[in-house]
Amino acid sequence: MALPPILKDNLRLPVVASPLFIISHPKLTLAQCKAGIVGSFPALNARPEAQLDEWLAEITEDLAAHNANNPDRPAAPFAVNQIVHMSNKRLEHDLMMCVKYKVPIVISSLGAVPEVNAAVHSYGGIVLHDVINNRHANSAIRKGADGLIAVATGAGGHAGTLSPFALVQEIREWFDGPLLLAGAIANGGAVLAAQAMGADMAYIGSPFIATEEARASAEYKQAIVDAHANDIVYSNYFTGIHGNYLKPSIVAAGMDPDNLPVADPSKMDFDKATTGAKAWKDIWGCGQGIGAVKAVEPVAAVVDRLEREYIGAKKAICG
């Protein structure tokens, strides 16, 4: 099935920038959209909850002005991530803000709920649901999601353990709709590889942490530049859901990254991770693809590099 216009019109590359917990905010999202890829942020990053209204007003107004001033080079659309889980007490409020501003793309995580999909569909938006296995993918589509984000091993933040080859292959046996792939994608060749194995688009997060526009500390950004795949630790200790984190940040918090306790998933708490009720706000999420990140740069420079590499990979294969 062909991609809906919202996922192909005005895009330089078949890329969605993933919503980075704590780090993504309007400045980063706008830079991503203006560079020609889908920008995004988690609704929970706007705190207090009233700030989400302000952020959405800023983004929609700024993009409208950009498009009016650049009719030959309009911005890509933006997305908002909603955590669809009982621990998220803000979901109803944040979803209504998305309806108010007609957010073009909503990325749902940690729960597939028909009411969320219906709310987004009411104004013509689309829902992409992230999944770590084929069973979750089936459930999401049955409940009305428009597309899927296959979160394979090596992805930053909350991630699964399946090979991207296995995960995409199983989903494509029955689903021909929009399919994105996440998991250690950090250069243009990997974007093309994602398409070659059956995905429509790549879902990229960690390289955008090390950008000038990201809301991350200078130390975090430099750690992304300095680290490699073997510096990533997979654990559920910090939020109750397994994810990938930078080893140096765990050590700095006074913990042994090789001997982390196992958390009770029923007690996951995103408020603690965001507000610092524990030290989790200083535990740095990151994927295994960071070896491709060589410097802290503007978003535009990262997208330029991805485009060069993507075109170069195509030429190398097709001649």
Order of alpha helices (4+ residues) and beta strands (2+ residues): beta-alpha-beta-alpha-beta-alpha-beta-alpha-beta-alpha-beta-beta-alpha-beta-alpha-beta-alpha-beta-beta-alpha-alpha-alpha
